[in-house]
Amino acid sequence: MSREYNIQMVDLGAQYKELKTEINSRMQEVLESSAYINGPAVRTFENNLSQFLQVDHVVSCGNGTDALQIALMALDLSPGDEVIIPSFTYVATAEVIALLGLKPVMVDADYDTFNIDCKQLETVITSRSKVIIPVHLFGQCCDMDKIMQIANQHNLYVIEDNAQSIGAEYSFDNGTKAKAGTIGHIGCTSFYPSKNLGAYGDGGAIMTKDESLAYKIRRIANHGQSKKYHHDLVGVNSRLDSLQACVLDAKLMRLKKYNAQRADLAMHYSKELESLEQIIVPSLFTKSEHVYHQYTLKVLGGKRDELKEHLNNNGIPSMIYYPIPLYAQDAYKQYHAGTVQETTERLCKEVLSLPMHPNMTRDQADFITSKIKSFYS
Ligand SMILES: Cc1ncc(COP(=O)(O)O)c(C=O)c1O
């Protein structure tokens, strides 16, 4: 009975069916033009994304991890400089810091929002601190008023890791608004296929309001060259290809609608589940729109893995983002010997993300919530 619902965490196939004619014809144009790298499709997408986000400069690149690395490379940091990140995030955020010989300094999470705990941020700042990388996790912005205030006070750069919250709008204390990824000195995003704006392969982008940073970032992403065979910086080879740009441009036009469909589904999940005492539905941070890259429950009483198993037995996938704190990963232990951060530890044991995508039907959602209720009945 359950299999008939064919529930997936993310249903990319259903989305492709909707967009097939448009995407196929855009791709056909690229194939016939042979402009596979740095072609007009890439420029068009960058311009459209910069308009959508209301940010002056968008530089596309190979993936979200490269975006973070290139952003850090653009800031003239020295080996050993400290970069402050949350301990509850995807590994990419820490990886690029370590790769560049910098030191990741990890801060505990806020239990309600899953994002970096701003109350603890200031306590880790030292004379070597140079950058804060807030990660807008699961679709909701960090407290950017607070983060920018701390950064300005201590002369730190802010690179937003916006891989999971593209399109989310942040409301500042002074009443103005800005899109996630356009608030700090640099913003980074990922177009991994399952992201809210996902390609059919890898892709990423870097956003900034600063023209000279944008020029530097564009050069770093393309072998550090200002013009062909003139390399004034050490760079990398990280480019979005034209075929991915076609897919992304087609989806960008619909991103607002897709994010609204995610939010509708989330509201429905929460309405059905919020009366269960044994789980906590996602809380809304008043200053940020939520674009629900993930719909993540906190499962109390040590029952998370049992609930996951129960859902699995009913043909319902679910995921644990993230099961291990960054500082407890073998590759990163060296940076935080002996650290235990209470909230991150707790979240790693409680979080469970439910299927979330714009093509989910009400019947599928109801089936999922009914099975969660039956677990507790
Ligand atoms: C928070 C976060 N940062 C960075 C990345 C890296 O993006 P990519 O997989 O495109 O390299 C991801 C993607 O999974 C992510 O979720």
The ligand as an SDF file (V2000), in Angstrom:
LIG
                    3D

 16 16  0  0  0  0  0  0  0  0999 V2000
   25.9190   24.2830    3.8710 C   0  0  0  0  0  0  0  0  0  0  0  0
   26.6190   23.8340    2.6300 C   0  0  0  0  0  0  0  0  0  0  0  0
   27.7830   24.4080    2.2910 N   0  0  0  0  0  0  0  0  0  0  0  0
   28.4480   24.0590    1.1910 C   0  0  0  0  0  0  0  0  0  0  0  0
   27.9770   23.0730    0.3510 C   0  0  0  0  0  0  0  0  0  0  0  0
   28.8130   22.6450   -0.8050 C   0  0  0  0  0  0  0  0  0  0  0  0
   28.1920   22.7080   -2.0420 O   0  0  0  0  0  0  0  0  0  0  0  0
   28.6260   21.7330   -3.2240 P   0  0  0  0  0  0  0  0  0  0  0  0
   28.1060   20.3780   -2.9200 O   0  0  0  0  0  0  0  0  0  0  0  0
   27.9850   22.3520   -4.4320 O   0  0  0  0  0  0  0  0  0  0  0  0
   30.0970   21.7740   -3.3100 O   0  0  0  0  0  0  0  0  0  0  0  0
   26.7660   22.4560    0.6510 C   0  0  0  0  0  0  0  0  0  0  0  0
   26.2200   21.4310   -0.2540 C   0  0  0  0  0  0  0  0  0  0  0  0
   25.9260   20.3480   -0.0200 O   0  0  0  0  0  0  0  0  0  0  0  0
   26.0710   22.8210    1.8310 C   0  0  0  0  0  0  0  0  0  0  0  0
   24.9200   22.2380    2.1740 O   0  0  0  0  0  0  0  0  0  0  0  0
  1  2  1  0
  2  3  1  0
  2 15  2  0
  3  4  2  0
  4  5  1  0
  5  6  1  0
  5 12  2  0
  6  7  1  0
  7  8  1  0
  8  9  2  0
  8 10  1  0
  8 11  1  0
 12 13  1  0
 12 15  1  0
 13 14  2  0
 15 16  1  0
M  END
$$$$
